[in-house]
Amino acid sequence: MSVINVNLGIITMIFGIILIPVLLNFTLLCFSNKVYNIASILCMSFFNLIYYIISAKSIQNNPNFFKLASTYTHQSNGFYVEMNTNLLSFTQIVFIILFYFTLTFLSMIFFKKRVDRHAKTK
């Protein structure tokens, strides 16, 4: 049973796992007057991870996910490429945490420099 039972394309759901948290963090950093530190970025990454786990569980329970995974499996001249169907493996979780943290940290640096530049001109 899916956690979120909507009839979206599986590709749309996979892109949503990546784009929605990044855009949310980007928006929060853009419109906030608060100065963020590493602890608050880790907190944002933790909430993004919770969103990822819920969405990944939903995608894994979607019957079209395994069809998509088998579509992108390719074998040629002893070379084999396969899409991992376990979205909740330890390595995947570590990658997602680092991915969300890095993008949020880079966004924070960008907006901090932008705020500092606007503060100097006033």
C-alpha positions in Angstrom: 0.0 0.0 0.0 1.3 3.4 -0.9 1.7 6.1 1.7 0.7 8.7 -0.9 -1.7 7.2 -3.3 -1.8 9.6 -6.2 -1.7 8.9 -9.9 1.5 10.8 -10.8 4.0 9.5 -13.2 6.8 7.6 -11.5 9.4 9.9 -13.1 7.5 12.9 -11.7 7.6 11.4 -8.2 11.3 10.6 -8.4 12.1 14.2 -9.5 9.8 15.4 -6.7 12.0 13.6 -4.1 14.9 15.8 -5.2 13.3 19.1 -6.3 10.7 19.7 -3.6 13.0 19.7 -0.6 15.7 21.7 -2.4 13.3 24.3 -3.6 11.7 24.5 -0.1 15.1 25.1 1.5 16.0 27.6 -1.2 12.8 29.5 -0.6 13.3 29.5 3.2 16.8 30.8 2.9 15.8 33.4 0.3 12.9 35.0 2.2 14.3 34.6 5.7 16.0 37.4 7.6 17.5 34.9 10.1 21.2 34.1 9.9 21.5 30.3 9.5 24.2 28.2 11.0 25.3 24.6 10.4 22.9 23.2 13.1 19.9 24.7 11.4 21.0 23.4 8.0 21.4 19.9 9.5 17.9 20.3 10.9 16.6 21.2 7.5 18.4 18.2 6.0 16.8 16.0 8.7 13.3 17.1 7.7 14.2 16.7 4.1 15.3 13.1 4.9 11.9 12.4 6.6 10.2 13.7 3.4 12.6 11.5 1.3 11.8 8.3 3.4 8.0 8.9 3.1 8.2 9.5 -0.7 10.7 6.7 -1.3 8.4 4.3 0.5 5.5 5.4 -1.6 7.5 5.1 -4.8 8.7 1.6 -3.9 5.2 0.5 -3.3 4.1 1.8 -6.7 3.7 -1.2 -9.1 5.1 0.9 -12.0 8.4 1.5 -10.2 9.7 -2.0 -11.0 8.6 -1.7 -14.6 10.6 1.6 -14.8 13.6 -0.1 -13.2 13.5 -2.9 -15.6 13.2 -0.5 -18.5 16.4 1.2 -17.6 18.3 -2.1 -17.1 20.8 -2.5 -20.0 23.3 -5.2 -20.9 25.8 -5.0 -23.7 29.1 -6.9 -24.3 29.5 -8.0 -20.7 28.6 -4.5 -19.4 25.5 -4.5 -17.2 23.7 -1.4 -15.8 20.9 -1.8 -13.4 18.8 0.7 -11.5 18.8 0.0 -7.7 15.2 -0.5 -6.6 16.1 -0.1 -2.9 15.7 3.6 -2.3 16.1 3.2 1.4 19.5 1.5 1.5 22.1 2.9 3.8 24.3 4.3 1.0 21.3 6.0 -0.6 20.3 7.6 2.7 23.9 8.9 3.3 24.0 10.3 -0.2 20.7 12.0 0.2 21.7 13.6 3.5 24.9 14.9 2.0 23.1 16.0 -1.2 20.5 18.0 0.7 23.0 19.4 3.2 25.4 20.5 0.4 22.8 22.2 -1.6 21.3 24.0 1.4 24.8 25.1 2.6 25.7 26.4 -0.9 22.4 28.3 -1.0 23.1 29.7 2.5 26.5 31.0 1.4 25.0 32.5 -1.8 22.2 34.4 0.1 24.5 35.4 2.9 26.8 37.1 0.4 23.8 38.7 -1.3 22.5 40.0 2.0 25.9 41.3 3.0 26.3 43.1 -0.4 22.9 44.7 0.0 23.7 45.7 3.6 26.9 47.5 2.5 25.1 49.5 -0.2 22.5 50.9 2.3 
